[in-house]
Amino acid sequence: MAELPSEDSAVAAETAAAETAAAGAAGVGTVAAETAAADTAAAASDIPPLDRLLNADAMRTALDTHGRTQVVAALRRHLDTLRQRALAGGLMQRELNASTVASRVTAALDKAAQPRLRAVYNLTGTVLHTNLGRALLPDEAVASVLRALTTPANLEFDLDTGGRGDRDDLIDDLLCELTGAEAATVVNNNAAAVLLMLNALADRREVVVSRGELVEIGGAFRIPDIMKRAGAKLVEVGTTNRTHAADYDGAIGPRTAMLMKVHCSNYAVTGFTKSVGVAEVAALAHAKGLPATVDLGSGTLVDLTEFGLPREDTVRDTIAAGADLVTFSGDKLLGGPQAGLLVGRADLIRKIKKNPLKRALRVGKLTLAALEPVLHLYRAPEFLAQRLTTLRLLTRPQRDIQPLADRLRDVLAHAVGANYAVQAVPMFSQIGSGALPVDQLPSFGLALRYTGSGRPGRHLDKLETRLRGLPTPVIGRIADDALWLDLRCLEARDEAAFTAQLAEPLA
């Protein structure tokens, strides 16, 4: 349970007001008498008993909201605190008023009841921010999830035959249509997809991977570690910056299970480099009767250059190049819920689905309810930039963001006070820290710089903390002696609410 608020001048003022109102309602004394009592020290014996406070009219709201069990527990903690303060000589009579006690207890209960998972404003400049939940779902997916939450659904029930169905049937036709694959399945994230694929097809066998593709992503996910957990033996070929076809060919032996390529989604190797494309790796694998697999990471189903974004191989491109299996994420460039998608040859997908890990890693109805409508949006690519939230944010032009920055500049300047300079400035967003992190998107936002006395860094840290403490926390980034608020992800429908919580000064 959260600690009860400490006494300060604001609380004292609130207490006096509460006591005045309580006195008028209950007839317990005049305002003058209450004021005089407020200046009197209280002893432990003056503290009202729990049952009297619990039955006071002032406690009714707390009881109706939080229930008797929580109120009694919180009241006991508060009374223990009051006794300790009384013994230390720091308790005043005004703190024993039933309205004051009820106010303190209710505040503590309200704070403890706040959800831990909260909405925030993502002004970091990273659209697909891993720590902030990555892709935002479009309206169609939200409506589908709500329906799945509140009604029974045919998750594993075949409506045509009346028998048991396969939950993958809800999305595999769509995935095959959009990727050109023969079959598909889905698990709870891309790391799970890679783990399942390796365990199903390469347990106690070797997997050949270029050294330049042994990636580590956030949360200490490393390809070598996943290989080990899956029971596969990693065979590294080439060097960090250069790998040739002959390196793959020379590593193939009797224990080889597959040749695997891994998309370097969160870094780039430049300069004197050489890598082998999917088509060439697939040809080498097929010549030896082996599958070629690709961990595509972020994964996209459309050519992003059509929307003015950097080129990225699509899943269809990868399948067409000869990959037998492709794994990719659902909540990055795809713009859907967290999921790991596997598409490719039907015989390999069947083998993967028979693996016991598949059940452990399968998704529930909410993920499928969100994923299906997102996939449907891709069937009408001409509407995708308007209807798919992720793509809409990624393609938002700088000229549309600048007026928002101009409108919010004075609002924020008033909120932070005279010791900060607030400027509307151009800046660059990024697609995602784990999805094309090098590519930048021209954007616009607000730069806050401390102009008062003292070290700027310390004051910027305090300001950033205050912004995170707002009812809907505002998440920006500090760099180059400034707090940057990139407005790319603040949409028009959020502007009024964002502005309203900046009405009171932050300083």
C-alpha positions in Angstrom: 0.0 0.0 0.0 1.3 3.4 -0.8 2.5 5.6 2.0 0.1 8.2 3.3 0.9 11.8 2.3 3.1 13.7 4.7 1.8 16.9 6.3 2.6 20.1 4.5 1.0 23.5 4.1 -1.3 22.3 1.4 -2.6 19.4 3.5 -3.1 21.7 6.4 -5.2 24.0 4.3 -7.2 21.0 3.0 -7.6 19.8 6.6 -8.9 23.1 7.8 -11.5 23.2 5.0 -12.6 19.6 5.6 -13.0 20.3 9.3 -15.1 23.4 8.7 -17.4 21.5 6.4 -17.7 18.6 8.8 -18.5 20.9 11.7 -21.3 22.6 9.7 -22.8 19.3 8.7 -22.5 17.4 11.9 -22.9 20.3 14.4 -19.7 19.4 16.3 -18.6 22.9 17.0 -18.0 26.4 15.6 -15.3 27.3 13.1 -13.6 29.3 15.9 -13.5 26.2 18.2 -12.1 24.0 15.4 -9.4 26.6 14.7 -8.4 26.8 18.3 -8.3 23.0 18.5 -6.0 22.9 15.4 -3.3 24.6 17.5 -3.5 22.0 20.3 -1.1 19.0 20.5 -2.8 15.6 20.6 -1.9 12.6 22.7 -2.2 9.0 21.8 -5.2 8.7 24.0 -7.0 11.4 22.0 -7.0 9.2 18.8 -10.5 8.0 18.0 -11.2 4.3 17.9 -11.3 2.5 14.6 -15.0 1.6 14.7 -16.0 5.2 15.4 -14.0 6.5 12.3 -15.2 3.6 10.2 -18.9 4.4 10.9 -18.4 8.2 10.4 -20.3 9.7 7.4 -17.0 11.0 6.1 -15.8 7.5 5.5 -18.8 6.5 3.4 -17.3 7.4 0.0 -14.2 5.3 0.7 -16.2 2.3 1.8 -18.5 2.6 -1.3 -15.4 2.8 -3.6 -12.9 0.5 -2.1 -14.9 -1.9 0.1 -14.7 -2.5 3.9 -11.7 -4.9 3.8 -9.4 -2.4 2.2 -10.7 0.6 4.2 -10.2 -1.2 7.5 -6.6 -2.2 6.6 -5.7 1.3 5.5 -7.4 2.9 8.5 -5.4 0.6 10.9 -2.2 1.7 9.1 -3.1 5.3 9.4 -4.0 5.0 13.1 -0.7 3.3 13.8 1.1 6.2 12.1 -0.9 8.7 14.2 0.0 6.9 17.4 3.7 7.0 16.5 3.5 10.7 15.8 1.6 11.3 19.1 4.3 9.5 21.1 6.9 11.6 19.3 5.0 14.8 20.2 4.3 15.7 16.5 0.5 15.1 16.3 -2.1 17.9 16.2 -5.7 17.7 17.1 -6.8 18.8 13.6 -5.4 15.5 12.3 -7.9 13.6 14.4 -11.0 15.0 12.7 -13.0 12.3 10.9 -13.0 14.2 7.7 -9.3 14.6 7.8 -8.7 11.0 8.5 -11.1 9.9 5.8 -9.4 12.2 3.3 -6.0 10.8 4.1 -7.2 7.2 4.0 -9.1 7.7 0.7 -6.1 9.4 -0.9 -3.9 6.4 0.0 -6.4 3.9 -1.3 -7.0 5.9 -4.5 -3.3 6.0 -5.2 -2.9 2.2 -4.5 -5.8 1.5 -6.8 -4.2 3.2 -9.8 -3.4 0.7 -12.6 0.3 -0.1 -13.0 -0.1 -0.2 -16.8 -1.0 3.3 -17.7 -1.5 5.3 -20.9 1.4 7.7 -21.6 2.2 10.3 -24.3 5.1 9.0 -26.4 7.1 12.1 -27.3 10.4 10.2 -27.4 10.6 10.4 -31.2 10.7 6.6 -31.5 7.4 5.4 -33.1 7.8 1.7 -32.4 9.2 2.1 -28.9 9.7 -1.3 -27.2 9.4 0.0 -23.7 6.1 1.8 -24.5 4.4 -1.1 -26.2 5.5 -0.8 -29.8 2.7 -0.7 -32.4 -0.7 1.0 -31.6 -3.7 -1.0 -32.8 -6.1 0.5 -35.4 -9.7 1.0 -34.5 -10.8 -2.2 -36.3 -8.5 -4.3 -34.1 -9.6 -2.5 -30.9 -13.2 -3.2 -31.7 -12.4 -6.9 -32.4 -10.5 -7.3 -29.1 -13.4 -5.7 -27.2 -15.8 -8.1 -28.8 -13.6 -11.1 -28.0 -13.3 -9.9 -24.4 -17.0 -9.8 -23.8 -18.5 -12.7 -25.8 -17.7 -16.4 -26.4 -15.8 -17.0 -29.7 -15.0 -19.8 -32.0 -11.4 -19.9 -31.0 -11.0 -23.7 -31.6 -14.5 -24.5 -32.9 -15.2 -25.3 -36.5 -18.5 -23.6 -37.3 -18.8 -25.6 -40.6 -18.4 -29.1 -39.1 -19.4 -28.4 -35.5 -16.2 -30.1 -34.4 -13.0 -29.0 -32.8 -11.0 -26.5 -34.9 -7.4 -25.1 -35.0 -6.9 -21.6 -33.8 -4.3 -21.0 -36.5 -7.2 -21.4 -39.1 -8.4 -18.0 -38.1 -5.3 -16.3 -39.7 -3.3 -18.7 -41.8 -5.3 -18.1 -45.0 -4.7 -14.4 -44.7 -1.0 -14.8 -44.0 -0.6 -17.1 -46.9 -2.4 -14.7 -49.2 -0.3 -11.7 -48.1 3.1 -13.5 -48.1 2.9 -16.1 -50.8 3.7 -18.9 -48.2 2.1 -22.3 -48.3 1.2 -22.4 -44.5 1.5 -20.3 -41.4 1.3 -20.4 -37.6 1.6 -17.9 -34.8 3.1 -17.8 -31.3 3.5 -15.1 -28.7 6.5 -13.2 -30.1 9.3 -13.4 -32.7 11.8 -14.8 -30.1 9.3 -17.6 -29.5 9.0 -18.2 -33.2 12.7 -18.6 -33.6 13.0 -20.8 -30.6 10.2 -23.0 -31.8 11.5 -23.3 -35.3 15.0 -24.3 -34.1 13.8 -26.8 -31.6 11.4 -28.4 -34.0 13.8 -28.6 -36.9 17.3 -28.5 -35.5 17.3 -30.2 -32.0 20.8 -31.8 -31.5 21.8 -30.7 -35.0 23.8 -27.8 -36.5 22.5 -24.5 -37.8 24.8 -22.4 -40.0 24.7 -18.6 -39.4 27.0 -15.7 -40.5 29.0 -14.1 -37.7 27.8 -10.8 -38.9 24.2 -11.8 -38.1 24.6 -13.0 -34.5 22.4 -10.2 -33.2 21.5 -9.2 -29.7 18.4 -7.2 -29.2 16.8 -5.5 -26.2 16.4 -7.7 -23.1 19.5 -9.7 -23.8 18.0 -11.8 -26.6 20.9 -13.3 -28.4 20.8 -15.7 -31.3 23.5 -17.9 -29.8 21.6 -18.2 -26.5 18.3 -19.0 -28.3 20.1 -21.7 -30.3 21.4 -23.3 -27.1 18.0 -23.2 -25.4 16.5 -24.7 -28.5 18.9 -27.6 -28.5 20.6 -26.6 -31.7 24.4 -26.2 -32.2 25.5 -22.9 -33.7 28.0 -23.0 -36.5 29.4 -19.6 -37.2 30.8 -18.8 -40.7 32.6 -15.8 -42.2 33.7 -12.8 -40.2 31.9 -9.9 -38.5 32.0 -7.8 -41.7 32.4 -10.2 -44.6 30.7 -13.6 -45.3 30.9 -15.4 -48.6 28.8 -18.2 -50.2 31.8 -20.5 -49.9 31.7 -20.0 -46.1 28.2 -21.4 -45.9 29.0 -24.2 -48.4 32.1 -25.3 -46.5 30.2 -25.5 -43.2 27.6 -27.9 -44.4 28.0 -31.4 -43.0 26.1 -34.5 -42.0 24.7 -32.9 -38.8 23.6 -29.7 -40.5 19.8 -29.0 -40.1 19.5 -25.7 -41.9 21.1 -22.6 -43.2 19.8 -19.5 -41.4 19.9 -15.8 -42.1 19.1 -13.2 -39.4 18.0 -9.7 -40.2 20.2 -7.1 -38.5 17.2 -5.0 -37.4 18.9 -2.9 -34.7 22.3 -2.1 -36.2 24.1 -1.7 -39.5 27.6 -2.8 -40.6 29.1 -0.4 -43.1 32.4 0.0 -45.0 34.3 -3.1 -46.2 31.4 -5.6 -46.0 30.1 -8.6 -47.8 27.0 -10.7 -47.1 25.2 -13.4 -49.0 21.6 -12.8 -50.0 18.6 -15.0 -49.2 18.4 -16.4 -52.8 22.0 -17.5 -52.8 21.8 -19.0 -49.3 18.6 -20.8 -50.3 20.2 -22.2 -53.5 23.1 -23.6 -51.4 20.7 -25.1 -48.9 18.4 -26.7 -51.5 21.4 -28.2 -53.3 22.1 -30.2 -50.2 18.5 -31.0 -49.4 18.4 -28.5 -46.5 15.9 -25.8 -45.6 16.8 -22.1 -45.7 15.3 -20.1 -42.9 15.2 -16.4 -42.3 14.5 -14.5 -39.1 13.2 -11.3 -40.6 12.8 -9.5 -37.3 10.5 -6.5 -37.8 8.9 -7.9 -40.9 6.8 -5.9 -43.3 4.1 -7.0 -45.7 4.3 -4.0 -48.1 7.0 -2.1 -49.9 7.6 0.8 -47.6 9.2 2.9 -50.3 5.6 3.4 -51.7 5.0 5.4 -48.6 8.2 7.4 -48.7 9.9 5.2 -46.1 13.2 3.3 -46.3 13.4 0.1 -48.3 12.9 -3.1 -46.4 12.6 -6.6 -47.8 9.0 -7.8 -47.4 8.0 -11.3 -46.2 6.8 -12.0 -49.7 10.1 -11.0 -51.2 11.9 -13.3 -48.8 9.6 -16.3 -49.6 10.0 -15.6 -53.3 13.7 -15.6 -53.0 13.6 -19.1 -51.8 13.3 -19.0 -48.0 11.6 -22.1 -46.7 10.6 -20.5 -43.4 10.4 -16.9 -42.4 9.8 -15.6 -38.8 8.8 -12.0 -38.0 7.1 -9.8 -35.4 3.5 -8.8 -35.3 3.9 -5.5 -33.3 6.6 -3.7 -35.3 6.4 -2.8 -38.9 3.3 -5.0 -39.3 1.5 -2.7 -36.9 -0.4 -5.3 -35.0 -0.4 -7.0 -31.6 2.7 -8.7 -30.0 3.0 -12.0 -31.9 5.6 -14.1 -33.6 4.6 -15.2 -37.1 6.0 -18.2 -39.0 5.3 -18.7 -42.7 6.7 -21.0 -45.3 6.6 -24.6 -46.5 3.5 -26.6 -45.4 5.5 -29.7 -44.4 7.8 -27.6 -42.1 4.9 -25.7 -40.6 3.2 -29.0 -39.8 6.3 -30.3 -38.1 6.5 -27.1 -36.0 2.9 -27.3 -35.0 3.4 -30.8 -33.7 6.2 -29.7 -31.4 5.1 -29.6 -27.7 6.5 -26.1 -27.4 3.9 -24.9 -29.8 1.2 -25.3 -27.1 3.4 -23.6 -24.5 4.0 -20.6 -26.8 0.6 -20.3 -28.5 -1.4 -17.1 -28.5 -4.8 -16.5 -26.9 -8.0 -15.2 -28.4 -7.2 -11.5 -27.8 -4.0 -11.7 -29.9 -5.9 -13.4 -32.7 -8.8 -11.0 -32.4 -6.3 -8.1 -32.9 -4.2 -9.7 -35.6 -7.0 -10.8 -38.0 -8.4 -7.3 -38.7 -4.9 -5.9 -39.0 -4.1 -8.4 -41.7 -7.4 -7.6 -43.4 -6.3 -4.0 -43.7 -3.4 -5.1 -45.9 -5.8 -6.5 -48.5 -6.6 -2.9 -49.4 -3.1 -1.3 -49.5 -4.5 1.9 -51.0 -6.1 2.7 -47.7 -3.3 1.4 -45.5 -1.6 4.8 -44.7 -4.9 6.2 -43.3 -6.2 3.1 -41.5 -3.1 1.4 -40.0 -2.1 3.5 -37.0 1.6 2.6 -37.2 1.9 3.5 -40.9 -0.1 6.7 -40.4 2.4 7.9 -37.7 5.4 6.8 -39.7 4.3 8.7 -42.8 3.1 11.9 -40.9 4.8 14.8 -42.8 6.8 17.3 -40.9 4.6 20.1 -42.3 1.6 18.7 -40.5 3.5 18.4 -37.1 4.9 21.9 -37.1 1.6 23.8 -36.5 1.0 21.5 -33.4 4.4 22.5 -32.0 3.6 26.2 -32.6 0.3 25.8 -30.7 1.8 24.0 -27.8 4.9 26.1 -27.3 3.2 28.9 -25.3 1.2 26.3 -23.3 4.3 24.5 -22.2 6.3 27.7 -21.6 3.6 28.8 -19.2 3.7 25.4 -17.4 7.4 25.2 -17.0 8.0 28.9 -15.9 10.4 31.6 -16.8 13.6 29.6 -16.1 13.1 27.5 -19.2 13.3 28.5 -22.9 10.8 26.6 -25.0 11.3 26.5 -28.7 9.4 24.8 -31.5 12.1 23.2 -33.6 12.6 20.6 -36.4 14.0 17.3 -35.2 14.2 13.7 -36.4 12.1 10.7 -35.3 13.2 7.1 -35.7 11.0 4.2 -36.8 12.0 2.0 -33.8 15.0 1.1 -31.7 14.7 -2.5 -32.9 13.2 -1.7 -36.3 15.2 0.3 -38.7 16.9 2.4 -36.0 19.3 4.1 -38.3 16.7 5.6 -40.6 15.4 9.0 -39.6 12.1 10.7 -40.2 11.9 14.6 -40.4 9.7 15.7 -37.6 8.9 18.7 -35.4 8.6 19.2 -31.7 9.6 21.3 -28.6 13.0 21.8 -27.1 13.2 22.9 -23.5 16.4 24.4 -22.2 17.1 25.6 -18.6 18.2 29.2 -18.5 18.3 29.8 -14.7 21.1 29.5 -12.3 22.6 26.1 -11.5 23.5 23.1 -13.5 21.0 22.6 -16.4 21.2 18.8 -16.2 19.9 18.6 -12.7 16.9 20.9 -13.5 16.1 19.1 -16.7 16.0 15.8 -14.8 13.6 17.3 -12.3 11.4 18.7 -15.1 11.4 15.3 -16.9 10.4 13.7 -13.6 7.5 16.1 -13.2 6.3 15.4 -16.8 6.3 11.7 -16.0 4.3 12.5 -12.9 1.4 14.0 -14.7 -2.0 12.2 -14.7 -1.1 10.9 -18.2 2.7 10.8 -18.1 4.6 12.6 -20.8 7.7 10.7 -21.9 10.4 12.7 -23.7 14.2 12.4 -23.9 17.1 14.5 -22.6 20.1 15.1 -24.9 22.5 18.0 -25.6 21.4 20.0 -22.5 17.8 20.0 -23.6 14.6 18.1 -23.0 13.2 17.1 -26.4 9.5 16.4 -27.0 8.9 15.0 -30.5 5.3 15.5 -31.4 5.1 12.9 -34.2 3.0 10.5 -32.1 0.7 13.2 -30.5 -2.4 13.0 -32.6 -5.0 15.7 -33.0 -7.5 13.8 -30.9 -5.1 13.9 -27.9 -4.2 17.6 -28.1 -7.0 18.9 -25.9 -6.3 16.4 -23.1 -2.6 17.0 -23.4 -3.0 20.8 -23.1 -5.5 20.5 -20.2 -3.0 18.7 -17.9 -0.5 21.5 -18.5 -2.8 24.2 -17.1 -1.1 24.2 -13.7 2.6 25.2 -13.4 5.1 22.3 -13.3 7.8 24.2 -11.5 
